[in-house]
Amino acid sequence: MYFVNAPDSLGSRICPFINLDEFFVTANIPDYSPQLQRLMQQAGLSSDRELSQKAGVSDIQLSRLRRGLALQTRADILLKISQALQISLTELLATLAPDYVELEQAPPTAVEQEYQRLQASLEQQRESLLQEFQLSSVQILESWMLQWPTAASKAQENHNLRAQKLLPLLRPVEQLLEHWGVESIAPVGAQIPYNPQQHQLMEGTAEPGEPVKVRYTGYRQGDKLLYRAKVSLV
């Protein structure tokens, strides 16, 4: 806390001293005391006097820094203070004049560079695997992609076209599912024992093992259940 003799215009006849801390708050002047205090603590300095003695500057210069006047302070004084605080001059200014000075980002360490390289490599591998997956899938679907749009157009033009003539065109889709290891649980229309873990009753109730009829097939991929088959009571 700082006190000075007040001139008559500020009311020294009533009070011969003014609390500078209260004066600066009232005048809306910046206060960088917490920031400077943090830098002092990091450097192991407990007081302004200790900092001023170590830096070889006056307490007034430290007060100027607290009040946002770092950019109006001589460079040699700032350099002494930064050396006493064991930080760079840029870091000192970035802390006490953040609106005008920004810290340059430190270059990445060897570990960070290796991490970034591995991340980029994994991302490139992921993109490559995705492209290979898409290409292999397109190759399996090639005949369907070429023939299905024409067949669908013919079906719209000719309502008497028998649906079974279109079924062979769906074989590539079945091959793609086989390529992915996706299998149907049971064909539509099949009567099978009810298994609540693999089947979903559309209505009513059934005991496990009770015969049911498959209405909509379900799918699994290896040991993973994708969709339960929808069944009804027989």
MDAnalysis code that builds the backbone (N, CA, C; Angstrom):
import MDAnalysis as mda
import numpy as np

u = mda.Universe.empty(702, n_residues=234, atom_resindex=np.repeat(np.arange(234), 3), trajectory=True)
u.add_TopologyAttr("name", ["N", "CA", "C"] * 234)
u.add_TopologyAttr("resid", np.arange(1, 235))
u.add_TopologyAttr("resname", ["MET", "TYR", "PHE", "VAL", "ASN", "ALA", "PRO", "ASP", "SER", "LEU", "GLY", "SER", "ARG", "ILE", "CYS", "PRO", "PHE", "ILE", "ASN", "LEU", "ASP", "GLU", "PHE", "PHE", "VAL", "THR", "ALA", "ASN", "ILE", "PRO", "ASP", "TYR", "SER", "PRO", "GLN", "LEU", "GLN", "ARG", "LEU", "MET", "GLN", "GLN", "ALA", "GLY", "LEU", "SER", "SER", "ASP", "ARG", "GLU", "LEU", "SER", "GLN", "LYS", "ALA", "GLY", "VAL", "SER", "ASP", "ILE", "GLN", "LEU", "SER", "ARG", "LEU", "ARG", "ARG", "GLY", "LEU", "ALA", "LEU", "GLN", "THR", "ARG", "ALA", "ASP", "ILE", "LEU", "LEU", "LYS", "ILE", "SER", "GLN", "ALA", "LEU", "GLN", "ILE", "SER", "LEU", "THR", "GLU", "LEU", "LEU", "ALA", "THR", "LEU", "ALA", "PRO", "ASP", "TYR", "VAL", "GLU", "LEU", "GLU", "GLN", "ALA", "PRO", "PRO", "THR", "ALA", "VAL", "GLU", "GLN", "GLU", "TYR", "GLN", "ARG", "LEU", "GLN", "ALA", "SER", "LEU", "GLU", "GLN", "GLN", "ARG", "GLU", "SER", "LEU", "LEU", "GLN", "GLU", "PHE", "GLN", "LEU", "SER", "SER", "VAL", "GLN", "ILE", "LEU", "GLU", "SER", "TRP", "MET", "LEU", "GLN", "TRP", "PRO", "THR", "ALA", "ALA", "SER", "LYS", "ALA", "GLN", "GLU", "ASN", "HIS", "ASN", "LEU", "ARG", "ALA", "GLN", "LYS", "LEU", "LEU", "PRO", "LEU", "LEU", "ARG", "PRO", "VAL", "GLU", "GLN", "LEU", "LEU", "GLU", "HIS", "TRP", "GLY", "VAL", "GLU", "SER", "ILE", "ALA", "PRO", "VAL", "GLY", "ALA", "GLN", "ILE", "PRO", "TYR", "ASN", "PRO", "GLN", "GLN", "HIS", "GLN", "LEU", "MET", "GLU", "GLY", "THR", "ALA", "GLU", "PRO", "GLY", "GLU", "PRO", "VAL", "LYS", "VAL", "ARG", "TYR", "THR", "GLY", "TYR", "ARG", "GLN", "GLY", "ASP", "LYS", "LEU", "LEU", "TYR", "ARG", "ALA", "LYS", "VAL", "SER", "LEU", "VAL"])
u.atoms.positions = np.array([
    [0.856, -1.190, 0.000],
    [0.000, 0.000, 0.000],
    [0.887, 1.233, 0.000],
    [0.546, 2.217, -0.847],
    [1.368, 3.400, -0.999],
    [0.593, 4.642, -0.574],
    [1.280, 5.636, 0.152],
    [0.671, 6.878, 0.597],
    [1.554, 8.036, 0.129],
    [0.922, 9.115, -0.289],
    [1.661, 10.330, -0.667],
    [0.972, 11.522, -0.037],
    [1.742, 12.624, 0.134],
    [1.139, 13.868, 0.589],
    [0.205, 14.404, -0.476],
    [-0.966, 14.822, -0.099],
    [-1.960, 15.300, -1.058],
    [-1.899, 16.804, -1.168],
    [-1.945, 17.337, -2.393],
    [-2.003, 18.797, -2.552],
    [-3.313, 19.333, -2.023],
    [-3.323, 20.687, -1.845],
    [-4.530, 21.322, -1.290],
    [-5.756, 21.029, -2.130],
    [-5.561, 20.908, -3.472],
    [-6.722, 20.684, -4.347],
    [-7.379, 19.350, -4.093],
    [-6.616, 18.366, -3.491],
    [-7.194, 17.060, -3.214],
    [-7.667, 16.951, -1.781],
    [-7.570, 18.051, -1.040],
    [-8.157, 18.042, 0.305],
    [-7.170, 17.734, 1.388],
    [-5.923, 18.234, 1.259],
    [-4.923, 17.920, 2.280],
    [-5.252, 18.569, 3.610],
    [-6.085, 19.592, 3.576],
    [-6.441, 20.241, 4.848],
    [-7.293, 19.313, 5.711],
    [-7.950, 18.343, 5.003],
    [-8.780, 17.391, 5.756],
    [-7.967, 16.147, 6.090],
    [-7.230, 15.636, 5.048],
    [-6.417, 14.441, 5.246],
    [-5.100, 14.632, 4.529],
    [-3.984, 14.630, 5.232],
    [-2.695, 14.911, 4.602],
    [-2.166, 13.771, 3.738],
    [-2.815, 12.594, 3.735],
    [-2.333, 11.454, 2.952],
    [-3.460, 10.869, 2.111],
    [-3.069, 10.257, 0.947],
    [-4.026, 9.577, 0.062],
    [-3.564, 8.140, -0.142],
    [-4.475, 7.179, -0.044],
    [-4.188, 5.774, -0.324],
    [-4.144, 5.604, -1.840],
    [-2.930, 5.366, -2.381],
    [-2.792, 5.260, -3.823],
    [-3.591, 4.100, -4.391],
    [-3.688, 2.967, -3.646],
    [-4.452, 1.826, -4.148],
    [-5.900, 2.229, -4.399],
    [-6.513, 2.935, -3.440],
    [-7.895, 3.375, -3.605],
    [-8.002, 4.410, -4.715],
    [-6.960, 5.269, -4.840],
    [-6.991, 6.316, -5.864],
    [-6.985, 5.707, -7.262],
    [-6.111, 4.675, -7.500],
    [-6.017, 4.075, -8.821],
    [-7.280, 3.302, -9.170],
    [-7.897, 2.639, -8.192],
    [-9.147, 1.937, -8.454],
    [-10.228, 2.918, -8.858],
    [-10.306, 4.060, -8.107],
    [-11.302, 5.081, -8.425],
    [-11.060, 5.682, -9.796],
    [-9.778, 5.842, -10.170],
    [-9.439, 6.428, -11.465],
    [-9.494, 5.413, -12.596],
    [-9.858, 4.164, -12.313],
    [-9.990, 3.112, -13.322],
    [-8.662, 2.857, -14.041],
    [-7.555, 2.866, -13.303],
    [-6.235, 2.589, -13.860],
    [-5.943, 1.094, -13.682],
    [-5.386, 0.452, -14.709],
    [-5.136, -0.993, -14.616],
    [-4.281, -1.355, -13.413],
    [-4.511, -2.545, -12.879],
    [-3.745, -3.025, -11.734],
    [-3.220, -4.420, -12.059],
    [-1.924, -4.521, -12.287],
    [-1.293, -5.792, -12.608],
    [-0.544, -6.362, -11.403],
    [-0.979, -5.977, -10.210],
    [-0.337, -6.480, -8.997],
    [-0.397, -8.001, -8.901],
    [-1.554, -8.638, -9.172],
    [-1.600, -10.117, -9.071],
    [-0.635, -10.784, -10.044],
    [-0.530, -10.253, -11.266],
    [0.361, -10.855, -12.250],
    [1.821, -10.730, -11.822],
    [2.194, -9.531, -11.348],
    [3.574, -9.336, -10.905],
    [3.867, -10.180, -9.671],
    [2.906, -10.288, -8.773],
    [3.079, -11.104, -7.576],
    [3.295, -12.567, -7.948],
    [2.561, -13.036, -8.964],
    [2.725, -14.429, -9.399],
    [4.128, -14.662, -9.960],
    [4.631, -13.719, -10.747],
    [5.987, -13.848, -11.286],
    [7.027, -13.838, -10.164],
    [6.791, -13.016, -9.151],
    [7.713, -12.966, -8.017],
    [7.711, -14.286, -7.262],
    [6.556, -14.864, -7.062],
    [6.470, -16.138, -6.352],
    [7.191, -17.243, -7.126],
    [7.031, -17.226, -8.461],
    [7.702, -18.230, -9.273],
    [9.221, -18.096, -9.174],
    [9.709, -16.858, -8.986],
    [11.147, -16.615, -8.872],
    [11.640, -16.739, -7.440],
    [10.742, -17.021, -6.500],
    [11.136, -17.178, -5.106],
    [11.370, -15.866, -4.397],
    [10.730, -14.800, -4.856],
    [10.871, -13.474, -4.236],
    [9.610, -13.166, -3.441],
    [9.789, -12.709, -2.225],
    [8.647, -12.548, -1.327],
    [8.130, -11.117, -1.221],
    [8.902, -10.129, -1.717],
    [8.467, -8.748, -1.537],
    [9.001, -7.869, -2.659],
    [8.378, -6.677, -2.794],
    [8.851, -5.702, -3.777],
    [10.283, -5.268, -3.466],
    [10.578, -5.112, -2.199],
    [11.926, -4.673, -1.812],
    [12.976, -5.691, -2.265],
    [12.648, -6.976, -2.101],
    [13.589, -8.014, -2.513],
    [13.782, -8.001, -4.019],
    [12.695, -7.791, -4.757],
    [12.797, -7.727, -6.217],
    [13.586, -6.496, -6.659],
    [13.286, -5.353, -6.062],
    [13.970, -4.121, -6.456],
    [15.460, -4.207, -6.165],
    [15.820, -4.820, -5.044],
    [17.235, -4.968, -4.707],
    [17.931, -5.934, -5.662],
    [17.268, -7.025, -5.998],
    [17.876, -8.004, -6.891],
    [18.019, -7.453, -8.304],
    [17.012, -6.676, -8.742],
    [17.042, -6.115, -10.089],
    [17.850, -4.826, -10.159],
    [18.035, -4.169, -9.014],
    [18.753, -2.902, -8.995],
    [17.915, -1.762, -9.545],
    [16.611, -1.786, -9.265],
    [15.713, -0.719, -9.701],
    [14.953, -0.212, -8.483],
    [14.311, 0.931, -8.626],
    [13.581, 1.517, -7.511],
    [12.176, 0.923, -7.392],
    [11.587, 1.100, -6.203],
    [10.220, 0.654, -5.977],
    [9.250, 1.374, -6.910],
    [9.584, 2.597, -7.300],
    [8.697, 3.362, -8.180],
    [8.548, 2.660, -9.531],
    [9.654, 2.063, -10.030],
    [9.594, 1.363, -11.305],
    [8.669, 0.148, -11.212],
    [8.711, -0.530, -10.095],
    [7.805, -1.665, -9.898],
    [6.356, -1.196, -9.829],
    [6.135, -0.044, -9.182],
    [4.800, 0.517, -9.104],
    [4.267, 0.857, -10.489],
    [5.153, 1.327, -11.370],
    [4.741, 1.640, -12.746],
    [4.281, 0.375, -13.474],
    [4.987, -0.716, -13.227],
    [4.590, -1.973, -13.872],
    [3.230, -2.434, -13.376],
    [3.009, -2.268, -12.068],
    [1.719, -2.669, -11.507],
    [0.566, -1.873, -12.107],
    [0.833, -0.624, -12.505],
    [-0.224, 0.259, -13.009],
    [-0.322, 0.269, -14.530],
    [0.238, -0.788, -15.187],
    [0.067, -0.934, -16.623],
    [0.950, -0.041, -17.453],
    [2.070, 0.400, -16.918],
    [2.957, 1.313, -17.641],
    [4.226, 0.604, -18.108],
    [4.127, -0.701, -18.361],
    [5.311, -1.452, -18.778],
    [5.864, -0.935, -20.095],
    [4.972, -0.584, -21.027],
    [5.422, -0.119, -22.336],
    [6.009, 1.283, -22.280],
    [5.756, 2.005, -21.190],
    [6.317, 3.342, -21.025],
    [7.573, 3.327, -20.139],
    [8.032, 2.111, -19.809],
    [9.217, 1.967, -18.964],
    [10.437, 1.682, -19.836],
    [11.585, 2.229, -19.455],
    [12.802, 2.068, -20.231],
    [13.154, 0.594, -20.395],
    [13.716, 0.258, -21.561],
    [14.017, -1.132, -21.884],
    [15.052, -1.721, -20.938],
    [16.049, -0.944, -20.531],
    [17.081, -1.478, -19.660],
    [16.521, -1.840, -18.285],
    [15.546, -1.071, -17.810],
    [14.916, -1.370, -16.522],
    [14.077, -2.645, -16.630],
    [13.319, -2.753, -17.729],
    [12.523, -3.958, -17.943],
    [13.413, -5.193, -18.032],
    [14.551, -5.053, -18.678],
    [15.461, -6.180, -18.818],
    [16.003, -6.618, -17.460],
    [16.339, -5.655, -16.607],
    [16.829, -5.989, -15.272],
    [15.755, -6.718, -14.462],
    [14.530, -6.243, -14.562],
    [13.433, -6.870, -13.806],
    [13.179, -8.280, -14.320],
    [13.178, -8.462, -15.646],
    [12.945, -9.801, -16.208],
    [14.041, -10.768, -15.794],
    [15.294, -10.303, -15.758],
    [16.401, -11.158, -15.326],
    [16.272, -11.518, -13.858],
    [15.826, -10.567, -13.037],
    [15.618, -10.862, -11.617],
    [14.491, -11.858, -11.415],
    [13.497, -11.815, -12.297],
    [12.362, -12.750, -12.223],
    [12.646, -14.061, -12.942],
    [13.803, -14.137, -13.611],
    [14.234, -15.353, -14.297],
    [13.298, -15.728, -15.447],
    [12.835, -14.714, -16.161],
    [11.998, -14.920, -17.339],
    [12.528, -14.039, -18.462],
    [12.003, -14.267, -19.657],
    [12.428, -13.445, -20.785],
    [11.721, -12.101, -20.751],
    [12.301, -11.141, -21.460],
    [11.675, -9.833, -21.546],
    [10.317, -9.926, -22.232],
    [10.213, -10.801, -23.227],
    [8.939, -10.984, -23.935],
    [7.867, -11.514, -22.995],
    [8.236, -12.475, -22.142],
    [7.263, -13.036, -21.199],
    [6.826, -11.990, -20.180],
    [7.757, -11.159, -19.748],
    [7.413, -10.091, -18.805],
    [6.392, -9.142, -19.422],
    [6.633, -8.730, -20.662],
    [5.716, -7.798, -21.334],
    [4.380, -8.473, -21.650],
    [4.421, -9.747, -22.015],
    [3.173, -10.456, -22.316],
    [2.299, -10.589, -21.079],
    [2.946, -10.600, -19.897],
    [2.188, -10.716, -18.645],
    [1.657, -9.368, -18.178],
    [2.453, -8.326, -18.333],
    [2.089, -7.019, -17.796],
    [1.539, -6.066, -18.858],
    [1.581, -6.478, -20.123],
    [0.966, -5.683, -21.201],
    [0.335, -6.646, -22.205],
    [-0.615, -7.491, -21.745],
    [-1.150, -8.563, -22.600],
    [-1.934, -8.061, -23.814],
    [-2.443, -6.842, -23.763],
    [-3.204, -6.320, -24.899],
    [-2.310, -5.918, -26.065],
    [-1.022, -5.825, -25.820],
    [-0.100, -5.347, -26.858],
    [0.981, -6.359, -27.226],
    [1.257, -7.296, -26.329],
    [2.326, -8.261, -26.567],
    [1.782, -9.663, -26.367],
    [2.085, -10.567, -27.291],
    [1.674, -11.958, -27.180],
    [2.926, -12.825, -27.134],
    [2.865, -13.842, -26.292],
    [3.986, -14.770, -26.212],
    [4.066, -15.621, -27.475],
    [5.264, -15.778, -28.008],
    [5.454, -16.678, -29.126],
    [5.399, -18.113, -28.616],
    [4.719, -18.952, -29.378],
    [4.590, -20.340, -28.956],
    [5.950, -21.026, -29.015],
    [6.287, -21.714, -27.945],
    [7.574, -22.400, -27.892],
    [7.607, -23.514, -28.931],
    [8.770, -23.734, -29.556],
    [8.869, -24.803, -30.553],
    [8.603, -26.149, -29.903],
    [7.969, -27.079, -30.615],
    [7.646, -28.380, -30.027],
    [8.894, -29.163, -29.656],
    [8.804, -29.896, -28.583],
    [9.915, -30.741, -28.157],
    [10.016, -31.952, -29.068],
    [11.079, -32.733, -28.893],
    [11.276, -33.926, -29.710],
    [10.135, -34.919, -29.512],
    [9.657, -35.043, -28.264],
    [8.550, -35.955, -27.983],
    [7.274, -35.468, -28.661],
    [7.030, -34.164, -28.583],
    [5.843, -33.610, -29.222],
    [5.917, -33.754, -30.738],
    [7.110, -33.558, -31.307],
    [7.270, -33.724, -32.746],
    [7.009, -35.167, -33.170],
    [7.504, -36.124, -32.378],
    [7.277, -37.538, -32.688],
    [5.798, -37.886, -32.574],
    [5.143, -37.322, -31.548],
    [3.705, -37.556, -31.375],
    [2.927, -37.014, -32.570],
    [3.274, -35.812, -33.005],
    [2.598, -35.220, -34.159],
    [2.850, -36.035, -35.414],
    [4.072, -36.559, -35.553],
    [4.380, -37.384, -36.730],
    [3.551, -38.668, -36.724],
    [3.448, -39.298, -35.548],
    [2.659, -40.524, -35.443],
    [1.187, -40.258, -35.699],
    [0.685, -39.122, -35.192],
    [-0.710, -38.765, -35.431],
    [-0.970, -38.593, -36.916],
    [-0.060, -37.909, -37.605],
    [-0.216, -37.697, -39.050],
    [-0.132, -39.021, -39.796],
    [0.770, -39.904, -39.348],
    [0.913, -41.207, -39.996],
    [-0.342, -42.057, -39.813],
    [-0.896, -42.059, -38.585],
    [-2.115, -42.823, -38.323],
    [-3.288, -42.286, -39.130],
    [-3.374, -40.976, -39.239],
    [-4.457, -40.377, -40.022],
    [-4.326, -40.754, -41.494],
    [-3.093, -40.769, -41.997],
    [-2.865, -41.147, -43.389],
    [-3.212, -42.616, -43.609],
    [-2.839, -43.478, -42.660],
    [-3.180, -44.893, -42.764],
    [-4.689, -45.097, -42.719],
    [-5.355, -44.335, -41.852],
    [-6.816, -44.456, -41.753],
    [-7.469, -44.089, -43.079],
    [-7.015, -43.001, -43.685],
    [-7.563, -42.580, -44.966],
    [-7.288, -43.627, -46.040],
    [-6.080, -44.201, -46.007],
    [-5.727, -45.206, -47.000],
    [-6.579, -46.456, -46.845],
    [-6.767, -46.899, -45.585],
    [-7.597, -48.093, -45.347],
    [-9.051, -47.844, -45.742],
    [-9.542, -46.629, -45.472],
    [-10.911, -46.303, -45.836],
    [-11.087, -46.324, -47.348],
    [-10.097, -45.789, -48.067],
    [-10.175, -45.796, -49.522],
    [-10.130, -47.220, -50.073],
    [-9.265, -48.064, -49.498],
    [-9.192, -49.460, -49.928],
    [-10.502, -50.186, -49.651],
    [-11.085, -49.908, -48.484],
    [-12.365, -50.533, -48.135],
    [-13.458, -50.116, -49.105],
    [-13.532, -48.821, -49.398],
    [-14.537, -48.332, -50.330],
    [-14.335, -48.917, -51.723],
    [-13.075, -48.999, -52.162],
    [-12.787, -49.526, -53.493],
    [-13.182, -50.993, -53.611],
    [-12.825, -51.787, -52.591],
    [-13.183, -53.207, -52.625],
    [-14.694, -53.401, -52.605],
    [-15.391, -52.551, -51.856],
    [-16.856, -52.643, -51.807],
    [-17.467, -52.280, -53.156],
    [-16.936, -51.227, -53.794],
    [-17.441, -50.824, -55.104],
    [-17.195, -51.918, -56.142],
    [-16.041, -52.584, -56.060],
    [-15.744, -53.660, -57.010],
    [-16.739, -54.800, -56.867],
    [-17.133, -55.114, -55.616],
    [-18.113, -56.171, -55.407],
    [-19.481, -55.754, -55.938],
    [-19.811, -54.481, -55.794],
    [-21.127, -53.974, -56.214],
    [-21.155, -53.514, -57.671],
    [-20.056, -53.698, -58.389],
    [-19.952, -53.119, -59.737],
    [-21.102, -53.539, -60.648],
    [-21.381, -54.839, -60.726],
    [-22.428, -55.301, -61.635],
    [-23.798, -54.764, -61.222],
    [-24.045, -54.702, -59.915],
    [-25.327, -54.155, -59.439],
    [-25.438, -52.667, -59.764],
    [-24.344, -51.923, -59.575],
    [-24.347, -50.490, -59.848],
    [-24.614, -50.208, -61.319],
    [-24.130, -51.072, -62.199],
    [-24.298, -50.867, -63.629],
    [-25.676, -51.298, -64.125],
    [-26.236, -52.333, -63.531],
    [-27.468, -52.916, -64.057],
    [-28.732, -52.497, -63.307],
    [-28.613, -52.220, -62.010],
    [-29.816, -51.943, -61.224],
    [-30.565, -50.699, -61.674],
    [-29.929, -49.562, -61.966],
    [-30.683, -48.384, -62.407],
    [-31.495, -48.648, -63.669],
    [-30.932, -49.424, -64.611],
    [-31.666, -49.745, -65.839],
    [-32.850, -50.658, -65.529],
    [-32.614, -51.657, -64.665],
    [-33.692, -52.587, -64.309],
    [-34.819, -51.860, -63.582],
    [-34.459, -50.938, -62.661],
    [-35.481, -50.187, -61.935],
    [-36.289, -49.314, -62.893],
    [-35.616, -48.725, -63.896],
    [-36.322, -47.895, -64.884],
    [-37.284, -48.740, -65.704],
    [-36.843, -49.932, -66.111],
    [-37.714, -50.822, -66.871],
    [-38.919, -51.245, -66.044],
    [-38.706, -51.494, -64.750],
    [-39.809, -51.914, -63.883],
    [-40.849, -50.813, -63.761],
    [-40.424, -49.544, -63.747],
    [-41.363, -48.429, -63.673],
    [-42.137, -48.260, -64.978],
    [-41.475, -48.579, -66.106],
    [-42.141, -48.450, -67.393],
    [-43.091, -49.619, -67.664],
    [-42.702, -50.801, -67.214],
    [-43.492, -52.005, -67.464],
    [-43.950, -52.597, -66.143],
    [-45.206, -52.335, -65.776],
    [-45.730, -52.823, -64.497],
    [-45.950, -54.332, -64.497],
    [-45.892, -54.960, -65.680],
    [-46.084, -56.405, -65.761],
    [-44.775, -57.173, -65.644],
    [-43.675, -56.444, -65.465],
    [-42.371, -57.097, -65.338],
    [-42.344, -57.911, -64.044],
    [-42.005, -59.182, -64.175],
    [-42.021, -60.078, -63.021],
    [-40.842, -59.754, -62.082],
    [-41.160, -59.700, -60.792],
    [-40.158, -59.283, -59.808],
    [-38.993, -60.258, -59.722],
    [-39.264, -61.562, -59.954],
    [-38.188, -62.534, -59.812],
    [-37.073, -62.333, -60.835],
    [-37.397, -61.609, -61.922],
    [-36.350, -61.325, -62.895],
    [-35.331, -60.312, -62.344],
    [-35.748, -59.548, -61.338],
    [-34.857, -58.546, -60.756],
    [-34.006, -59.107, -59.619],
    [-34.432, -60.247, -59.078],
    [-33.742, -60.783, -57.909],
    [-32.266, -61.090, -58.148],
    [-31.900, -61.653, -59.300],
    [-30.461, -61.920, -59.507],
    [-29.595, -60.666, -59.444],
    [-30.191, -59.525, -59.744],
    [-29.414, -58.290, -59.714],
    [-29.003, -57.900, -58.297],
    [-29.680, -58.450, -57.297],
    [-29.349, -58.133, -55.902],
    [-28.255, -59.026, -55.347],
    [-27.809, -59.985, -56.121],
    [-26.760, -60.893, -55.655],
    [-25.499, -60.162, -55.239],
    [-25.025, -59.113, -55.934],
    [-23.820, -58.406, -55.472],
    [-23.955, -57.808, -54.080],
    [-25.185, -57.359, -53.740],
    [-25.394, -56.821, -52.392],
    [-25.222, -57.928, -51.365],
    [-25.742, -59.122, -51.683],
    [-25.577, -60.252, -50.783],
    [-24.105, -60.634, -50.660],
    [-23.384, -60.539, -51.772],
    [-21.960, -60.858, -51.740],
    [-21.183, -59.856, -50.875],
    [-21.600, -58.595, -50.929],
    [-20.936, -57.586, -50.108],
    [-21.137, -57.887, -48.633],
    [-22.358, -58.253, -48.241],
    [-22.624, -58.606, -46.846],
    [-21.801, -59.817, -46.427],
    [-21.682, -60.791, -47.342],
    [-20.863, -61.971, -47.049],
    [-19.397, -61.571, -46.886],
    [-18.962, -60.636, -47.719],
    [-17.578, -60.161, -47.643],
    [-17.318, -59.501, -46.297],
    [-18.316, -58.854, -45.733],
    [-18.189, -58.195, -44.429],
    [-18.430, -59.154, -43.260],
    [-18.792, -60.403, -43.565],
    [-19.058, -61.365, -42.516],
    [-20.428, -61.210, -41.880],
    [-21.350, -60.556, -42.589],
    [-22.707, -60.354, -42.076],
    [-23.587, -61.507, -42.551],
    [-24.254, -62.166, -41.610],
    [-25.100, -63.313, -41.923],
    [-26.513, -63.075, -41.408],
    [-27.486, -63.600, -42.135],
    [-28.868, -63.512, -41.668],
    [-29.109, -64.573, -40.607],
    [-29.979, -64.251, -39.660],
    [-30.272, -65.193, -38.573],
    [-31.113, -66.351, -39.083],
    [-32.118, -66.045, -39.898],
    [-32.983, -67.086, -40.464],
    [-33.719, -66.483, -41.651],
    [-34.035, -67.295, -42.666],
    [-34.751, -66.769, -43.829],
    [-36.194, -66.424, -43.498],
    [-36.735, -65.480, -44.252],
    [-38.130, -65.083, -44.064],
    [-39.045, -66.275, -44.359],
    [-40.026, -66.509, -43.480],
    [-40.972, -67.610, -43.641],
    [-40.589, -68.864, -42.890],
    [-39.357, -68.937, -42.397],
    [-38.918, -70.137, -41.693],
    [-39.561, -70.215, -40.316],
    [-39.872, -71.445, -39.904],
    [-40.379, -71.672, -38.554],
    [-39.229, -72.182, -37.694],
    [-38.955, -71.456, -36.623],
    [-37.802, -71.766, -35.783],
    [-38.200, -71.658, -34.316],
    [-37.438, -72.274, -33.413],
    [-37.723, -72.126, -31.975],
    [-37.445, -70.688, -31.531],
    [-38.320, -70.172, -30.717],
    [-38.211, -68.788, -30.258],
    [-37.013, -68.623, -29.324],
    [-36.185, -67.650, -29.656],
    [-35.018, -67.306, -28.833],
    [-35.088, -65.801, -28.574],
    [-35.452, -65.389, -27.362],
    [-35.628, -63.953, -27.096],
    [-34.355, -63.124, -27.285],
    [-33.199, -63.779, -27.274],
    [-31.961, -63.046, -27.474],
    [-31.724, -62.711, -28.948],
    [-32.340, -63.479, -29.837],
    [-32.144, -63.251, -31.264],
    [-33.424, -62.862, -31.996],
    [-34.562, -63.053, -31.354],
    [-35.834, -62.809, -32.026],
    [-36.640, -61.745, -31.278],
    [-37.449, -61.002, -32.024],
    [-38.324, -59.979, -31.453],
    [-39.759, -60.283, -31.885],
    [-40.609, -60.572, -30.913],
    [-42.013, -60.854, -31.218],
    [-42.715, -59.584, -31.675],
    [-43.431, -59.676, -32.780],
    [-44.157, -58.517, -33.286],
    [-45.419, -58.281, -32.477],
    [-45.977, -59.363, -31.921],
    [-47.155, -59.238, -31.048],
    [-47.295, -60.511, -30.241],
    [-48.008, -60.397, -29.126],
    [-48.221, -61.554, -28.276],
    [-47.003, -61.893, -27.441],
    [-47.057, -63.081, -26.813],
    [-45.955, -63.558, -25.974],
    [-45.640, -64.990, -26.355],
    [-44.428, -65.406, -26.081],
    [-44.018, -66.776, -26.390],
    [-42.943, -67.194, -25.400],
    [-42.909, -68.469, -25.109],
    [-41.886, -69.032, -24.245],
    [-40.687, -69.436, -25.088],
    [-39.491, -69.375, -24.527],
    [-38.304, -69.817, -25.262],
    [-38.471, -71.252, -25.748],
    [-38.150, -71.498, -27.027],
    [-38.285, -72.817, -27.625],
    [-39.608, -73.021, -28.345],
    [-40.580, -72.154, -28.087],
    [-41.871, -72.257, -28.762],
    [-41.706, -71.879, -30.232],
    [-42.340, -72.611, -31.154],
    [-42.156, -72.326, -32.582],
    [-42.727, -70.954, -32.968],
    [-41.979, -70.231, -33.761],
    [-42.393, -68.935, -34.293],
    [-42.012, -68.870, -35.765],
    [-42.606, -67.903, -36.460],
    [-42.360, -67.757, -37.896],
    [-41.641, -66.432, -38.155],
    [-40.592, -66.468, -38.959],
    [-39.790, -65.286, -39.252],
    [-40.531, -64.406, -40.253],
    [-40.756, -63.151, -39.863],
    [-41.394, -62.171, -40.752],
    [-40.352, -61.244, -41.391],
    [-39.389, -60.819, -40.589],
    [-38.291, -59.984, -41.087],
    [-36.994, -60.578, -40.547],
    [-36.076, -60.872, -41.453],
    [-34.847, -61.521, -41.021],
    [-33.981, -60.588, -40.192],
    [-33.179, -61.193, -39.313],
    [-32.226, -60.429, -38.527],
    [-30.815, -60.710, -39.013],
    [-29.850, -59.996, -38.447],
    [-28.471, -60.139, -38.914],
    [-27.507, -60.163, -37.729],
    [-26.419, -60.887, -37.925],
    [-25.323, -60.899, -36.972],
    [-24.008, -60.871, -37.756],
    [-22.995, -60.392, -37.092],
    [-21.657, -60.328, -37.684],
    [-20.706, -61.017, -36.722],
    [-20.382, -62.254, -37.030],
    [-19.611, -63.061, -36.100],
    [-20.433, -63.323, -34.846],
    [-19.882, -62.982, -33.691],
    [-20.598, -63.168, -32.426],
    [-21.446, -61.955, -32.061],
    [-21.414, -60.907, -32.888],
    [-22.119, -59.664, -32.567],
    [-23.491, -59.651, -33.241],
    [-24.536, -59.430, -32.444],
    [-25.889, -59.316, -32.971],
    [-26.118, -57.900, -33.490],
    [-26.479, -57.784, -34.770],
    [-26.745, -56.479, -35.362],
    [-28.226, -56.119, -35.246],
    [-29.107, -57.033, -35.708],
    [-30.555, -56.803, -35.660],
    [-31.246, -58.111, -35.323],
    [-32.147, -58.055, -34.381],
    [-32.925, -59.242, -34.067],
    [-33.970, -59.493, -35.150],
    [-34.220, -60.759, -35.438],
    [-35.236, -61.106, -36.427],
    [-36.620, -60.900, -35.837],
    [-37.519, -60.300, -36.610],
    [-38.896, -60.079, -36.158],
    [-39.729, -61.305, -36.495],
    [-40.388, -61.844, -35.470],
    [-41.126, -63.088, -35.627],
    [-42.545, -62.934, -35.103],
    [-43.389, -63.901, -35.499],
    [-44.784, -63.930, -35.025],
    [-45.124, -65.344, -34.588],
    [-46.165, -65.453, -33.801],
    [-46.592, -66.775, -33.332],
    [-47.118, -67.612, -34.491],
    [-46.878, -68.895, -34.419],
    [-47.355, -69.807, -35.463],
    [-48.823, -70.161, -35.199],
])
